[in-house]
């Protein structure tokens, strides 16, 4: 059997309900517009009507009140005549009080407010590091009016204490409101905090949905890296070195960051990304030759906790180019195209794509302003190759003539003269080992002729 609630339980429940709706009951902007206020939107047209019915013989004069000086935009006090006043292309400066009158008699006074429609805050909270304050922000699709205000309130849940009020700041480049959350002293990391937001202008106000957070559950979102620079590496026409530093709000002595780098050559619309970078530098090895590149870096907790930071400011750099390369003086032209392995071909000189033009005043053909500087090594290699080719050609011609002349000589000899016949020019000499064929003559009387017989029989044997 259930017991009836105690006498103190019901008041406690009522107190909790009151605390829950305390934030919702907090006023956000003006409560409403009076009947004499006309709301106009920036860039639109608006028609102001003085009276529903005005006599035909009456001249209605429109005026705008001045605040001690001339009305911005160069218009004077008197605007136009007639029962209807048409204002085109409204600007913020057109806001003010418009009066229609007949002579000195006031007929109607209207207050014109030129404001952009408010957007309901969609709040997200994060911490810039593990030991920093909590920041809450929400984006804006359009730029708010100059007089727009954004407020944030923080209080501990289920307590009767007053909420801490903070004014938010609008960042035009990022198009978002950012508020710093002041945590009440003595708040534990597991205690719940109620975050309430409100955005308002002179015409209306909108409150965002309350957000319940704890210090331990808030994600970590670092600030973007600082001092991003892009340098060219000497004698490396496709390399770029990117350097950056940790954001000031992050202390690397306790926790590190990992980084992501994205880059693109200026003609290309899409970025290429490099993940899992743990150092504060990176070498890009597939840059386009002679082309300016745009580089950005963002950071995240080393263990992947939380979300990525915003991208850093764009840094620009161009790879190293050889001073003797005439293509380096033609600007950031590139005819590279991606291959199947995501690499890029070499850059072709722009002169290959030029067409001769003779439409000038003097009929001369347009030529490049810079002339190529030829290397002496090229002349040495070309000259040596030419001399070697000439020597080979002369050797082949001489050899061919010799072969042709020898064949011709062989073709003119009579048949049977293929061998040379040796004809003795004198008597054959006998071998040294044989007996002398000639004998010494015997002494005879003077005047007597002596003939010695020659015998060849022994030599023939």
Steps between C-alpha positions, in 0.01 A plus 500: 500500500643835390554767756378855431773749416662679786419861576832623356497296181244705315675836558826348379338382180353842440838659559665269246235581243549871557874461455450307177284772349706787640717515192201477268332789679803727464414786257678487166482823301209740475165361602324635191478779246275797542240588238703786354805279426551370145752222446696490176758254371838593362491543121122483474243765402242639742199728466396743774138620497405824674116473513243265359314791339638843422309781321603558143577870549741429790877466455665254736868556575732222631796578720754300693623610838861605529716424801703815513657442158417427140330171431749234378473439130490864398121547529364815664202550732243510225464171319195497275142616465195277496305270721734207425878495547694225321848414626711273277795281586493558874825551686576504869538877478134530394387413851337796674174686556302611197235771533224598259325835538280752324654840548582521869244241601642157587305211353703193591838398639653159418822342623681291241734222614726334240610167646602156380283212624646329805617139499432267789829410676614140451760482774801268520758515779865393510833564671809631326719270711466271797569780748321795334157656543196376315392686185152486348422611147234489229528581128312761296394457139482876444672794661291638786392862525745745659293531818459125559596375846567144616499395865581181689402392853659218703381353827526174686208269457243456781629799695339830589807709426494776244632429153828650383443728199750527218486705182596318181716629220431472128786402266421617148755282319383181671135620503427383852439622854748382764446522878736417785337295775596609850468190714375572854773449761513157659320325215603137464571349159197271526250767611243608245493857370208668322601723207238742363540732200313795353547713188308824454484828307284810517209316339484157667687230689544122482609261775688182430428165655666444837804276489604271788877443519764370739864600502608138448269443202589815305703408193844646432537718193845661468562837346643501146880467464698822477785635285439276199773557242583336166862486381663376181783247523805572287547276196168326572252633241210287632556540877354745750570512874213606726570618856260603776482533878265397780218739592565713805206344686653149484792397722697218329674408826192309613317397182605495138303569187477322171456699182341483160641691204316584182644669193415575139659677205319820418348376171349195675170540692534196729742444788727202561530396866770337711388344831672374815773765512656509848777753431472873439634475146427306182672458163268500201667295228248516217464875454450642153808652345506879494144527639378687806347272767251576778555310828292475821545302825261392777550316830339240726578333831774237453265219608217613275286636785272785408478664159735657249583865529414753235736523205786743540547803285609431146874498435640526148825369351659405166751215444862573413571574134834494321605858411614367162161353432316738271165362612546656843448848353161420356299510822296227667416312180476125517376231268530219750228241527446221756601147410358174628740493795403854608834636382546781250688534176766761444400852412510582132624847403224741397680575172378165371144630511563841351393587146688735270327833468572760236213734571711768665538851376835433332407152378766331711453160661463500878785321676568416864662780698752268665759302302623160618853480634671203334735288708860447367473132584229465243731634229779261604274198491347602167840571341653173621204302371524671162875430464454136598225459244713654224796273585280191489354605168845560342628163629200318352550672161873421485444136592231464241726644225781261591269201479359624171851552349622153608196333350549686175867393475408134551232522238748622219766211527506220222388154592778282643705778649394441848858394602837669445775295319855543629754507215872449597721780380825294506645157548401323815761483765578154632459427867796566720518137601547373135835454321608800295392465140783709368857365529799717491672496162847358474767734395551506125711682265423860455232573239336155526120492569380237745129409517370332806200270475204582725332199651142548636427139567590513869299813562187364335515192709 
